[in-house]
Amino acid sequence: MTKLTFSKKMKVAAVASGTFLSTAFLFGFLFFLLTETHFALTWGLMFPLFILFGVLSVFGILEAFFAYCSFDDEDGIEFYSGFSKAKKIPVSSLQSFSITQKGISISYKTLIGGIEKIKSFTVSIYFQNIQSLNKWLDYHTRNLYAEQITQSVKEFTEAHYELSDDEKGKLLQKIHIIARILKWSGAIISILFIASIFLGRNFMHIGFIVCAVYPIILLVIMRFSNGTIRFDEQNTDLYPSILSPFCFCSAALCFLAVAYTYQIYSLSKQLYVSVFIMLIMFFLYYICVSESEKKMEKKRFTRIVSVVSILFIMSLYGFGVSVSSNIMFDKSKPTVFEVVVVNKHVSKGKRTNYYLEVSPWIDGKAKQKEISVGNKLYSEVESGDMVKIKLYKGFLGVPWFKTVNAK
């Protein structure tokens, strides 16, 4: 029986990365907790991220040390996840296998409720000597990867028929290098943008512009690559993908937008603008994606999941761009309302939040509005005092406000 395990290098990397990510989000959470950051950002984003990455780190470390995959002609494949025996597949149940960016995806028959169904699982690419599993599977079942590669090579050859075989190889290598550069550039841009939030307004503006424009540049590059650079990484047996750098930038933009949400006066109008930007990006994606990628054969359910996933990514981008740009680039003169502090209260937890309940403003008919403020303004005013609410038109036409002491 052949047994595959993770290498020592992979185990060290799992411990180092898990510890680093958990520590980074812990410090991020503590930083937000001890500063005047909005309650929703601290407890709604940073704390869940800290818990999430902490749990993922523990599971990742346990799997790196204890997971294994064994196989032979008699017992078939056994896969141990690090916590329990996850899979045991007889040779007779094997249907096919394919090599993906994550490892070797194996399809097999199984009985669920007396009904025969096809299931699949992936053996990680980071197992040592995984090539031996590839050779064993190639002898026992259908190699979908070889078929997909054959089709991709045929498609690539037909698209570049004027080039020699050597030139085609160099072109494909060049495309992968470009895609790798785009991927790392997206990660660096996202990290620098998040760092710029704490460095000052000018740095944040520059970082925002670069982070917002970069996904558009990625789509344009995809359009002019003639299908050799694609968006969906599930369809890239031969061609590279730009999905990860697009997600990096979208997540970073959404991260900043969450900090501004408490200043939005009309959330419904903000959502309309966000959806509008999302649809524009989806339309741009549709006209930039290659015809060959559109025509790829997929099951109906897979197509639906793919479209929903792309719309979700575009919605992150749309929300991040619309909220942040609406406030950051607004140069309108505010309309100032002097309102009476009707009541005030403190919400205490691991972080203290301060709220002022103020009298109706704008039309004089709206219900009293509870406004989140800093502890300085909260301590300066009492019930019956006046505060000023500055209402801005918004760069994208969505009203937003901030509260200051009337004195």
Secondary structure, 3 states (H helix, E strand, C coil): CEEEEECHHHHHHHHHHHHHHHHHHHHHHHHHHHCCCCHHHHHHHHHHHHHHHHHHHHHHHHHHHHCEEEEECCCEEEEECCCCEEEEECHHHEEEEEECCCEEEEEEEEEECCEEEEEEEEEECCECCHHHHHHHHHHHCEEHHHHHHHHHHHHHHHHCCCCCHHHHHHHHHHHHHHHHHHHHHHHHHHHHHHHHCCCCHHHHHHHHHHHHHHHHHHHHHHHHCCCCCECCHHHCCCCCECHHHHHHHHHHHHHHHHHHHHHECCHHHHHHHHHHHHHHHHHHHHHHCCHHHHCCCCCHHHHHHHHHHHHHHHHHHHHHHHHHHHHHCCCCCCEEEEEEEEEEEEECCCCCEEEEEECCCCCCCCCCEEEEECHHHHHHCCCCCEEEEEEECCCCCCCEEEEEECC
